[in-house]
Amino acid sequence: MSKASPFTLYENCRLCPRECGKNRRAGQIGFCGMDAALYIARAALHFWEEPCLSGSEGSGTVFFSGCNLRCVYCQNHSISQEKAGIPITPDRLSEIFLELQDKGANNINLVTGTPFLPHIIYAINKAKNNGLIIPIVYNTSGYESLDALHLLDGLIDIYLPDVKYDNPFYAARYSNAPDYTDYVWPALCEMVRQCTPCRFDSRGIMQKGVIVRHLMLPGRMADTKEILRELYRTFGSQIYVSLMNQYTVLSKQVQAYPELCRSITPEEYEEASLFAISLGIQNGFLQESGTEKESFIPAFNGEGVLRAEK
C-alpha cells in the first residue's frame, strides 16, 4: 500500500484481511458492507471506556458504519451490519475531530474505522494541521492487516484492540473469521512497536500506549485463559489488559447459538480475574458487575455527526 494517494485504496480494496478486491470507489460493496461513501453513526463524548481514556471529561468517540467481522453477538449490530449512519465528507470528519476536542474530549476514539482508513488518514492529517493536539485512539477488533497498520504509523497514539479468540473454531463460528488468530497476534506486535512504551499525563490519562481488550464469552474459559497467558508471555508489562464481563445477550441475534444465551457469571469472571493476577498481570482493568445490559449500548442516533446550525 502507498501513503501517496489514500483514496485509491478503495479501488481494489485490500484494507483488511478479507482482501475482497472490490472497487468500492466505483460503488461496489466490500465485505465490510460499505462502498467508499463515508458513514458515521455517532460522534460524542463517551464515559464508559477504560478510566485512563474516558477520565471525567470523556473520550471523543466516533462510531463508523460497517465491519470486517460478522460477530453474531455484536452489540453494535445496527451499525456494523445494517449500515445505520449518516454519510459525510472527509472534511466534515476532520471538523468532527476538532469539535470533540473543543468539547473537552481526552482523545479522539475511532471505533471500527478500518473500512474507511483512507478517509481517516486524510481527516487526521487535516485536523492536525488545524490544531488537533489530543491523542488519537484506534479502537479495533484486532482483525487487521499489517499493511493497513503501517499506513497508520505516526498517526495513532493509542491502540485499543480486542483479542476475541485464540481458537479458530470459535472465530469461525461466531465471527465468520477462521483466520482471525493468524492476523490478530502479528497485528498486536505491530501496534506495540508503534505505540509503546505507555505514557500518561499528570491526570492519569493515557497519551500513548496499547490497551488490549478481551470480552469473555459464556463457556469459553479455556480460550480466555489462553489469551491472557499469551498476552502476558508475549508482551509482559508493555501493554495494559482490559478483561471485560459485559457480554450482553441479544436474544434475536444469538438464538441459533444456545451456548451464548446467558451472561457471564460472577464466579466465571472472578476465576478469570484471579488467573490474570496469578500470571503476573499488573497493568490491567477489571469491570464492575452490571455492565451486561443493553442500556450500556450507545444510541446510534447521529449525535454530533452533522454540523450544528448556528
C-alpha positions as CSV (number, residue, x, y, z in Angstrom):
1,M,0.0,0.0,0.0
2,S,1.1,3.5,-0.7
3,K,0.7,6.6,1.5
4,A,0.8,8.9,-1.5
5,S,-2.9,8.8,-2.5
6,P,-5.0,7.0,0.1
7,F,-8.4,7.2,-1.7
8,T,-7.1,5.0,-4.5
9,L,-7.0,2.2,-1.9
10,Y,-10.8,1.8,-2.3
11,E,-10.4,0.9,-5.9
12,N,-9.1,-2.7,-5.3
13,C,-9.9,-3.0,-1.6
14,R,-7.2,-4.7,0.4
15,L,-7.7,-2.7,3.6
16,C,-8.4,-5.6,5.8
17,P,-7.6,-9.4,5.9
18,R,-10.6,-10.1,3.8
19,E,-8.9,-8.6,0.8
20,C,-12.2,-8.6,-1.1
21,G,-10.7,-6.7,-4.1
22,K,-13.9,-4.7,-4.7
23,N,-13.8,-1.3,-6.4
24,R,-15.6,0.5,-3.6
25,R,-14.8,3.8,-5.2
26,A,-17.0,2.8,-8.1
27,G,-19.8,1.8,-5.8
28,Q,-19.1,-1.9,-5.3
29,I,-19.8,-3.2,-1.8
30,G,-16.9,-4.6,0.1
31,F,-17.1,-7.5,2.6
32,C,-17.5,-4.7,5.3
33,G,-20.9,-3.9,3.8
34,M,-19.8,-0.5,2.6
35,D,-18.8,1.2,-0.6
36,A,-16.5,4.3,-0.4
37,A,-19.1,6.6,0.9
38,L,-18.1,7.5,4.5
39,Y,-20.8,6.8,7.1
40,I,-20.7,7.8,10.7
41,A,-23.4,6.8,13.3
42,R,-22.4,8.9,16.3
43,A,-19.7,11.3,17.4
44,A,-19.9,12.2,21.1
45,L,-18.2,12.2,24.4
46,H,-18.2,8.7,25.9
47,F,-17.7,7.9,29.6
48,W,-17.7,4.1,29.6
49,E,-14.2,3.4,28.2
50,E,-11.3,2.5,30.5
51,P,-10.7,5.2,33.1
52,C,-7.4,6.3,31.6
53,L,-9.3,7.0,28.3
54,S,-12.6,8.5,29.5
55,G,-11.5,10.2,32.7
56,S,-14.1,12.6,33.9
57,E,-14.1,14.6,30.6
58,G,-15.0,11.7,28.3
59,S,-13.5,10.0,25.2
60,G,-14.4,11.6,21.9
61,T,-15.8,8.5,20.2
62,V,-16.6,8.4,16.5
63,F,-18.6,5.3,15.5
64,F,-18.1,4.2,11.9
65,S,-20.6,2.1,10.0
66,G,-19.5,-1.3,8.5
67,C,-17.3,-4.0,9.8
68,N,-15.0,-6.7,8.5
69,L,-16.3,-9.3,11.1
70,R,-19.7,-10.9,11.4
71,C,-19.9,-11.3,15.2
72,V,-23.3,-12.9,16.0
73,Y,-23.3,-11.3,19.4
74,C,-22.3,-7.8,18.2
75,Q,-23.7,-5.0,20.5
76,N,-23.3,-2.5,17.7
77,H,-25.1,-4.7,15.1
78,S,-27.2,-1.8,13.7
79,I,-24.0,0.0,12.5
80,S,-21.7,-2.9,12.0
81,Q,-24.0,-5.0,9.8
82,E,-27.1,-2.9,8.9
83,K,-25.3,0.3,7.7
84,A,-27.0,2.6,10.1
85,G,-25.3,6.0,10.0
86,I,-25.1,9.3,8.1
87,P,-23.0,10.0,5.0
88,I,-20.4,12.8,5.5
89,T,-17.4,14.1,3.7
90,P,-13.8,13.5,4.9
91,D,-13.6,17.3,5.5
92,R,-16.6,17.0,7.8
93,L,-14.8,14.1,9.7
94,S,-11.9,16.4,10.2
95,E,-14.2,19.1,11.7
96,I,-15.8,16.5,14.0
97,F,-12.4,15.7,15.5
98,L,-11.8,19.4,16.3
99,E,-15.4,19.8,17.7
100,L,-14.8,16.9,20.1
101,Q,-11.5,18.5,21.2
102,D,-13.4,21.7,21.8
103,K,-15.9,19.8,23.9
104,G,-13.1,18.8,26.2
105,A,-12.5,15.2,25.0
106,N,-9.4,13.5,26.3
107,N,-8.8,11.9,22.9
108,I,-10.4,11.0,19.5
109,N,-11.6,7.4,19.7
110,L,-12.1,5.9,16.2
111,V,-14.4,2.9,16.6
112,T,-14.1,0.2,13.9
113,G,-12.6,2.6,11.4
114,T,-10.7,0.2,9.2
115,P,-13.3,0.1,6.3
116,F,-12.7,3.9,6.0
117,L,-9.0,4.0,6.6
118,P,-8.2,6.4,3.6
119,H,-10.8,8.9,4.9
120,I,-9.4,8.6,8.4
121,I,-5.8,9.3,7.2
122,Y,-7.0,12.3,5.3
123,A,-9.1,13.7,8.2
124,I,-6.4,13.2,10.9
125,N,-3.8,15.0,8.8
126,K,-6.1,17.9,8.1
127,A,-7.3,18.2,11.7
128,K,-3.7,18.2,13.0
129,N,-2.9,20.9,10.6
130,N,-5.8,22.9,12.0
131,G,-4.9,22.5,15.7
132,L,-5.8,18.9,16.8
133,I,-3.4,18.0,19.6
134,I,-5.2,15.4,21.7
135,P,-4.3,11.7,21.3
136,I,-5.9,9.5,18.5
137,V,-7.2,6.1,19.7
138,Y,-7.7,3.3,17.2
139,N,-10.5,1.1,18.6
140,T,-10.4,-2.1,16.6
141,S,-11.5,-5.8,16.6
142,G,-7.8,-6.7,16.2
143,Y,-8.6,-8.3,12.8
144,E,-6.1,-6.1,10.9
145,S,-3.6,-6.4,8.2
146,L,0.0,-5.3,8.7
147,D,-0.2,-3.2,5.6
148,A,-3.1,-1.2,7.0
149,L,-1.4,-0.7,10.3
150,H,1.8,0.6,8.6
151,L,-0.4,3.3,7.0
152,L,-1.3,4.4,10.5
153,D,2.2,4.5,11.8
154,G,2.8,8.0,13.3
155,L,-0.9,9.0,13.2
156,I,-2.2,6.8,16.0
157,D,-1.2,7.4,19.6
158,I,-3.1,4.7,21.4
159,Y,-4.3,1.3,20.0
160,L,-7.3,-0.3,21.7
161,P,-7.6,-3.7,20.1
162,D,-9.7,-6.7,21.0
163,V,-8.4,-10.2,21.2
164,K,-11.6,-12.1,20.7
165,Y,-10.5,-15.6,20.2
166,D,-7.5,-17.9,20.5
167,N,-9.4,-20.9,18.9
168,P,-10.1,-20.7,15.1
169,F,-13.2,-22.8,15.6
170,Y,-14.9,-20.2,17.6
171,A,-13.6,-17.4,15.4
172,A,-15.3,-19.1,12.5
173,R,-18.5,-20.0,14.4
174,Y,-19.1,-16.6,16.0
175,S,-17.4,-14.1,13.6
176,N,-17.0,-15.8,10.3
177,A,-13.3,-15.4,10.5
178,P,-11.5,-18.7,10.8
179,D,-8.1,-16.9,10.2
180,Y,-8.7,-14.4,13.0
181,T,-5.8,-15.8,15.1
182,D,-3.5,-15.7,12.1
183,Y,-3.9,-11.9,12.0
184,V,-4.5,-10.7,15.5
185,W,-1.2,-11.6,17.0
186,P,1.0,-10.1,14.3
187,A,-1.2,-7.0,14.4
188,L,-0.7,-6.7,18.2
189,C,3.0,-6.9,17.7
190,E,2.9,-4.0,15.2
191,M,0.7,-1.9,17.5
192,V,3.1,-2.4,20.4
193,R,6.0,-1.5,18.1
194,Q,4.3,1.8,17.2
195,C,2.8,2.9,20.5
196,T,4.9,1.7,23.4
197,P,6.1,2.4,26.0
198,C,2.9,3.6,27.5
199,R,2.7,7.2,28.7
200,F,0.2,9.1,30.9
201,D,-0.3,12.7,31.7
202,S,-0.4,14.2,35.2
203,R,-4.2,13.3,35.4
204,G,-3.5,9.6,34.6
205,I,-5.0,10.0,31.1
206,M,-3.1,7.8,28.6
207,Q,-1.2,9.8,25.9
208,K,0.5,6.8,24.2
209,G,0.2,3.1,24.5
210,V,-1.7,-0.1,23.9
211,I,-4.7,-1.5,25.8
212,V,-5.8,-4.9,24.8
213,R,-9.4,-5.9,25.5
214,H,-10.8,-9.4,25.9
215,L,-14.6,-9.8,26.1
216,M,-15.3,-13.1,27.9
217,L,-17.9,-15.3,26.3
218,P,-20.0,-17.8,28.2
219,G,-18.4,-21.2,28.5
220,R,-15.2,-20.2,26.8
221,M,-13.0,-20.1,29.9
222,A,-10.2,-22.1,28.4
223,D,-10.0,-19.6,25.5
224,T,-9.9,-16.7,27.9
225,K,-7.1,-18.2,29.9
226,E,-5.0,-19.0,26.9
227,I,-5.4,-15.4,25.6
228,L,-4.4,-14.0,28.9
229,R,-1.5,-16.4,29.1
230,E,-0.3,-15.4,25.6
231,L,-0.7,-11.7,26.2
232,Y,1.5,-11.8,29.3
233,R,4.0,-14.2,27.7
234,T,4.4,-12.1,24.6
235,F,4.1,-8.5,25.9
236,G,4.5,-8.6,29.7
237,S,4.2,-5.1,31.2
238,Q,4.4,-3.3,27.8
239,I,0.7,-3.3,27.4
240,Y,-2.5,-2.9,29.6
241,V,-5.0,-5.7,29.6
242,S,-8.8,-5.0,29.9
243,L,-10.8,-8.1,31.0
244,M,-14.4,-7.4,30.1
245,N,-17.5,-9.1,31.6
246,Q,-20.1,-7.0,29.6
247,Y,-21.2,-9.7,27.2
248,T,-24.8,-8.9,26.6
249,V,-27.4,-11.5,25.5
250,L,-29.1,-10.1,22.4
251,S,-31.7,-12.8,22.0
252,K,-32.7,-12.3,18.4
253,Q,-29.1,-12.4,17.2
254,V,-27.9,-15.4,19.2
255,Q,-31.0,-17.6,19.3
256,A,-29.2,-20.1,16.9
257,Y,-26.3,-20.3,19.4
258,P,-27.8,-21.7,22.7
259,E,-24.4,-21.6,24.4
260,L,-24.4,-17.8,24.0
261,C,-27.9,-17.3,25.5
262,R,-26.6,-16.4,29.0
263,S,-24.4,-13.8,30.6
264,I,-21.0,-14.3,32.3
265,T,-21.5,-15.4,35.9
266,P,-19.7,-13.6,38.7
267,E,-17.9,-16.8,39.5
268,E,-16.6,-17.1,35.9
269,Y,-15.3,-13.5,35.9
270,E,-13.7,-13.9,39.3
271,E,-11.9,-17.1,38.1
272,A,-10.6,-15.3,35.0
273,S,-9.5,-12.2,37.1
274,L,-7.7,-14.3,39.6
275,F,-6.0,-16.3,36.8
276,A,-4.8,-13.0,35.2
277,I,-3.4,-11.9,38.6
278,S,-1.7,-15.3,39.1
279,L,0.1,-14.9,35.8
280,G,1.6,-11.6,37.0
281,I,-0.5,-9.2,35.0
282,Q,-0.5,-5.9,36.9
283,N,-1.2,-3.4,34.2
284,G,-4.9,-4.0,33.7
285,F,-8.5,-3.1,34.2
286,L,-11.4,-5.1,35.6
287,Q,-15.1,-4.3,35.2
288,E,-17.7,-4.0,37.8
289,S,-20.8,-6.1,37.5
290,G,-24.0,-4.8,35.9
291,T,-22.4,-3.8,32.5
292,E,-24.0,-6.6,30.6
293,K,-27.1,-4.6,29.9
294,E,-28.5,-3.1,26.6
295,S,-28.6,0.3,28.4
296,F,-24.8,0.4,28.1
297,I,-25.0,0.3,24.3
298,P,-24.7,3.8,22.9
299,A,-27.6,5.3,20.9
300,F,-26.6,5.4,17.3
301,N,-28.8,8.4,16.5
302,G,-26.4,10.5,14.6
303,E,-25.4,12.7,17.5
304,G,-22.6,15.0,16.6
305,V,-22.3,13.9,13.0
306,L,-23.8,16.8,11.1
307,R,-22.7,20.4,11.6
308,A,-24.8,22.1,14.2
309,E,-26.9,25.0,12.9
310,K,-25.9,28.4,14.3
